Amino acid sequence: MRELLALTTIDGSTTGLSSTGTAAFGSTWVRTQSATSLSYFIGHNIIQPIFGLVGLAFFVLAVYAGVLWMTAQGDSKKVDKAKDILVSATVGLVIIVASYVLTNAILSAVTSGTVT
C-alpha cells in the first residue's frame, strides 16, 4: 500500500511543471507572499469566499429570472419583473467586480510605488 501511495504523489519537480512555469513566466510565477502574511490571509480567507457567494447569488438570481420569464405565459408584468431581476443582478455583479479591480489597482500602486 505504501508503494502505491508513493507512486501517486505528484510534485512540481517530478512532473516538470516547475521548470515549465519558470520557462514560460520567469521566476515571478511563483507565489511571492507567504501563507502567513495578512494580505494573503485576507485575500484567501475573506475575499475569495465573498466572491464565491456573489457568484452564487448571481447564478441563483439569473436562474430564478429565467424560470420566471419562461413561466410568464405572456404576462407582461412577470416578463418585466424577470428582466428587472436580470438587469439588477448584472449591474450588481459589474459594480462588485469593478470595485474589486479598482481597489486592487489602487492598493497595488500604493504598496509598490508604481502605477500598473
Backbone as CSV, one residue per row, in Angstrom:
resi,resn,N_x,N_y,N_z,CA_x,CA_y,CA_z,C_x,C_y,C_z
1,MET,0.824,-1.191,0.000,0.000,0.000,0.000,0.866,1.252,0.000
2,ARG,1.950,1.251,0.769,2.824,2.420,0.814,3.478,2.673,-0.536
3,GLU,3.816,1.596,-1.255,4.412,1.770,-2.567,3.430,2.455,-3.514
4,LEU,2.151,2.110,-3.399,1.139,2.719,-4.241,0.986,4.201,-3.919
5,LEU,0.996,4.542,-2.627,0.908,5.943,-2.229,2.121,6.722,-2.695
6,ALA,3.281,6.116,-2.643,4.493,6.796,-3.088,4.451,7.056,-4.591
7,LEU,3.829,6.173,-5.341,3.750,6.359,-6.783,2.737,7.430,-7.170
8,THR,1.718,7.651,-6.335,0.680,8.612,-6.701,0.978,10.025,-6.226
9,THR,2.079,10.237,-5.541,2.438,11.579,-5.099,2.889,12.400,-6.299
10,ILE,2.249,13.552,-6.476,2.585,14.420,-7.604,3.277,15.656,-7.060
11,ASP,4.426,15.938,-7.600,5.207,17.082,-7.174,5.602,17.867,-8.419
12,GLY,5.683,19.181,-8.279,6.029,20.022,-9.419,7.399,19.720,-9.986
13,SER,8.311,19.279,-9.131,9.656,18.988,-9.624,9.705,17.664,-10.377
14,THR,8.847,16.711,-10.021,8.868,15.420,-10.714,8.063,15.439,-11.999
15,THR,7.091,16.328,-12.114,6.266,16.382,-13.326,6.802,17.359,-14.352
16,GLY,7.716,18.202,-13.982,8.254,19.186,-14.902,7.458,20.483,-14.929
17,LEU,6.437,20.606,-14.080,5.621,21.812,-14.073,6.396,23.025,-13.572
18,SER,7.286,22.813,-12.619,8.080,23.935,-12.108,8.985,24.510,-13.190
19,SER,9.643,23.647,-13.928,10.536,24.141,-14.980,9.740,24.765,-16.123
20,THR,8.553,24.223,-16.416,7.710,24.807,-17.464,7.217,26.188,-17.054
21,GLY,6.788,26.331,-15.791,6.332,27.627,-15.295,7.442,28.653,-15.301
22,THR,8.627,28.241,-14.912,9.758,29.159,-14.912,10.143,29.550,-16.334
23,ALA,10.091,28.609,-17.261,10.431,28.920,-18.652,9.400,29.853,-19.272
24,ALA,8.124,29.676,-18.913,7.075,30.485,-19.520,6.978,31.870,-18.901
25,PHE,7.070,31.960,-17.588,6.817,33.220,-16.892,8.008,33.764,-16.143
26,GLY,9.120,33.084,-16.170,10.271,33.521,-15.404,10.112,33.112,-13.950
27,SER,10.939,33.662,-13.113,10.899,33.271,-11.706,9.777,33.959,-10.943
28,THR,9.041,34.872,-11.589,7.991,35.610,-10.881,6.669,34.862,-10.821
29,TRP,6.562,33.709,-11.460,5.298,32.990,-11.457,5.041,32.310,-10.125
30,VAL,6.051,32.119,-9.335,5.887,31.506,-8.024,5.261,32.522,-7.080
31,ARG,4.338,32.076,-6.241,3.681,32.978,-5.288,4.737,33.615,-4.411
32,THR,4.723,34.949,-4.344,5.761,35.661,-3.610,5.378,35.912,-2.163
33,GLN,4.084,35.827,-1.828,3.678,36.082,-0.454,3.568,34.773,0.310
34,SER,3.958,34.833,1.551,3.856,33.630,2.355,2.425,33.448,2.832
35,ALA,2.103,32.237,3.196,0.749,31.924,3.642,0.442,32.560,4.991
36,THR,1.435,33.131,5.640,1.214,33.739,6.944,1.040,35.250,6.867
37,SER,1.171,35.843,5.686,1.041,37.288,5.591,-0.422,37.699,5.694
38,LEU,-0.642,38.905,6.152,-2.002,39.404,6.361,-2.746,39.551,5.043
39,SER,-2.075,40.051,4.010,-2.752,40.224,2.725,-3.155,38.879,2.128
40,TYR,-2.316,37.868,2.279,-2.667,36.540,1.797,-3.857,35.988,2.579
41,PHE,-3.846,36.177,3.887,-4.944,35.688,4.722,-6.258,36.356,4.334
42,ILE,-6.240,37.665,4.158,-7.468,38.391,3.792,-7.940,37.965,2.410
43,GLY,-7.039,37.884,1.465,-7.428,37.504,0.115,-7.927,36.081,0.020
44,HIS,-7.254,35.182,0.720,-7.579,33.772,0.605,-8.773,33.376,1.463
45,ASN,-8.905,33.940,2.637,-9.936,33.506,3.578,-11.152,34.419,3.645
46,ILE,-11.069,35.619,3.098,-12.208,36.538,3.176,-12.707,36.908,1.784
47,ILE,-11.833,37.412,0.929,-12.268,37.926,-0.373,-12.707,36.803,-1.308
48,GLN,-11.956,35.716,-1.384,-12.348,34.622,-2.271,-13.695,34.013,-1.892
49,PRO,-13.969,33.738,-0.610,-15.307,33.219,-0.277,-16.422,34.218,-0.560
50,ILE,-16.155,35.498,-0.366,-17.182,36.507,-0.665,-17.479,36.520,-2.159
51,PHE,-16.437,36.449,-3.000,-16.674,36.395,-4.438,-17.395,35.114,-4.835
52,GLY,-17.127,34.033,-4.146,-17.871,32.804,-4.397,-19.347,32.969,-4.094
53,LEU,-19.655,33.623,-2.977,-21.053,33.873,-2.617,-21.717,34.846,-3.585
54,VAL,-20.978,35.850,-4.036,-21.525,36.794,-5.016,-21.840,36.067,-6.324
55,GLY,-20.942,35.213,-6.768,-21.190,34.440,-7.983,-22.377,33.503,-7.825
56,LEU,-22.490,32.884,-6.654,-23.626,32.012,-6.389,-24.934,32.795,-6.371
57,ALA,-24.925,33.964,-5.754,-26.130,34.794,-5.718,-26.528,35.229,-7.123
58,PHE,-25.548,35.610,-7.944,-25.840,35.993,-9.323,-26.431,34.822,-10.097
59,PHE,-25.865,33.649,-9.923,-26.366,32.466,-10.612,-27.797,32.147,-10.197
60,VAL,-28.073,32.193,-8.894,-29.421,31.908,-8.403,-30.416,32.934,-8.936
61,LEU,-30.040,34.206,-8.913,-30.934,35.243,-9.436,-31.163,35.079,-10.936
62,ALA,-30.125,34.723,-11.683,-30.281,34.535,-13.126,-31.186,33.342,-13.423
63,VAL,-31.024,32.261,-12.694,-31.884,31.095,-12.898,-33.322,31.428,-12.507
64,TYR,-33.507,32.106,-11.379,-34.844,32.487,-10.945,-35.515,33.386,-11.979
65,ALA,-34.791,34.361,-12.497,-35.354,35.250,-13.513,-35.677,34.480,-14.790
66,GLY,-34.821,33.542,-15.149,-35.092,32.739,-16.341,-36.332,31.879,-16.190
67,VAL,-36.482,31.252,-15.030,-37.671,30.440,-14.776,-38.906,31.327,-14.748
68,LEU,-38.801,32.475,-14.116,-39.930,33.399,-14.061,-40.331,33.854,-15.465
69,TRP,-39.356,34.130,-16.299,-39.622,34.572,-17.663,-40.271,33.442,-18.478
70,MET,-39.727,32.225,-18.313,-40.258,31.103,-19.088,-41.675,30.724,-18.664
71,THR,-42.018,30.936,-17.411,-43.352,30.579,-16.926,-44.307,31.765,-16.929
72,ALA,-43.920,32.856,-17.550,-44.765,34.047,-17.564,-46.040,33.845,-18.376
73,GLN,-46.008,32.989,-19.350,-47.161,32.681,-20.200,-47.782,33.931,-20.807
74,GLY,-46.936,34.822,-21.261,-47.412,36.027,-21.929,-47.769,37.174,-21.012
75,ASP,-47.651,36.996,-19.689,-47.960,38.071,-18.746,-46.802,39.073,-18.754
76,SER,-47.070,40.272,-19.222,-46.006,41.262,-19.385,-45.428,41.719,-18.047
77,LYS,-46.217,41.663,-16.975,-45.701,42.063,-15.662,-44.632,41.084,-15.180
78,LYS,-44.852,39.787,-15.398,-43.860,38.795,-14.986,-42.599,38.900,-15.846
79,VAL,-42.777,39.156,-17.123,-41.625,39.311,-18.012,-40.813,40.536,-17.606
80,ASP,-41.490,41.634,-17.316,-40.793,42.843,-16.874,-40.071,42.611,-15.545
81,LYS,-40.706,41.864,-14.636,-40.057,41.554,-13.357,-38.803,40.715,-13.587
82,ALA,-38.880,39.729,-14.488,-37.720,38.895,-14.794,-36.594,39.724,-15.411
83,LYS,-36.957,40.623,-16.325,-35.945,41.495,-16.931,-35.294,42.387,-15.883
84,ASP,-36.108,42.941,-14.982,-35.566,43.797,-13.925,-34.613,43.023,-13.021
85,ILE,-34.960,41.782,-12.697,-34.080,40.961,-11.855,-32.760,40.700,-12.571
86,LEU,-32.822,40.354,-13.848,-31.586,40.098,-14.609,-30.711,41.344,-14.713
87,VAL,-31.336,42.478,-14.998,-30.571,43.724,-15.120,-29.954,44.102,-13.774
88,SER,-30.735,44.004,-12.708,-30.226,44.359,-11.378,-29.087,43.436,-10.949
89,ALA,-29.235,42.149,-11.195,-28.182,41.203,-10.826,-26.909,41.465,-11.623
90,THR,-27.053,41.754,-12.901,-25.883,42.028,-13.739,-25.194,43.321,-13.319
91,VAL,-25.978,44.358,-13.058,-25.392,45.628,-12.616,-24.677,45.445,-11.279
92,GLY,-25.281,44.703,-10.373,-24.642,44.439,-9.089,-23.339,43.689,-9.238
93,LEU,-23.326,42.694,-10.108,-22.105,41.926,-10.344,-21.014,42.805,-10.949
94,VAL,-21.386,43.638,-11.903,-20.411,44.540,-12.530,-19.849,45.523,-11.508
95,ILE,-20.704,46.068,-10.648,-20.247,47.014,-9.629,-19.278,46.347,-8.664
96,ILE,-19.581,45.137,-8.231,-18.710,44.448,-7.280,-17.363,44.110,-7.912
97,VAL,-17.380,43.606,-9.132,-16.117,43.269,-9.800,-15.307,44.528,-10.096
98,ALA,-15.972,45.595,-10.536,-15.255,46.849,-10.819,-14.658,47.442,-9.549
99,SER,-15.384,47.360,-8.450,-14.836,47.886,-7.201,-13.629,47.080,-6.739
100,TYR,-13.663,45.770,-6.954,-12.507,44.948,-6.606,-11.306,45.305,-7.472
101,VAL,-11.534,45.448,-8.768,-10.439,45.782,-9.680,-9.846,47.141,-9.331
102,LEU,-10.698,48.120,-9.078,-10.229,49.459,-8.735,-9.463,49.454,-7.412
103,THR,-10.002,48.798,-6.418,-9.322,48.719,-5.118,-7.992,47.994,-5.241
104,ASN,-7.973,46.898,-5.985,-6.735,46.149,-6.162,-5.682,46.986,-6.881
105,ALA,-6.098,47.749,-7.897,-5.145,48.594,-8.625,-4.597,49.696,-7.735
106,ILE,-5.468,50.314,-6.940,-5.018,51.385,-6.054,-4.078,50.854,-4.988
107,LEU,-4.448,49.730,-4.366,-3.580,49.161,-3.325,-2.251,48.685,-3.900
108,SER,-2.274,48.141,-5.112,-1.008,47.719,-5.736,-0.121,48.921,-6.010
109,ALA,-0.726,50.022,-6.460,0.063,51.216,-6.745,0.631,51.827,-5.469
110,VAL,-0.160,51.810,-4.413,0.285,52.397,-3.151,1.384,51.545,-2.508
111,THR,1.220,50.228,-2.516,2.195,49.379,-1.856,3.468,49.211,-2.644
112,SER,3.380,49.241,-3.989,4.593,49.039,-4.770,5.250,50.344,-5.175
113,GLY,4.534,51.447,-5.143,5.095,52.732,-5.512,5.046,53.004,-6.990
114,THR,4.490,52.078,-7.775,4.364,52.273,-9.215,2.910,52.111,-9.632
115,VAL,2.570,52.724,-10.742,1.214,52.608,-11.269,1.205,51.504,-12.306
116,THR,0.264,50.561,-12.162,0.185,49.450,-13.134,-0.934,49.672,-14.089
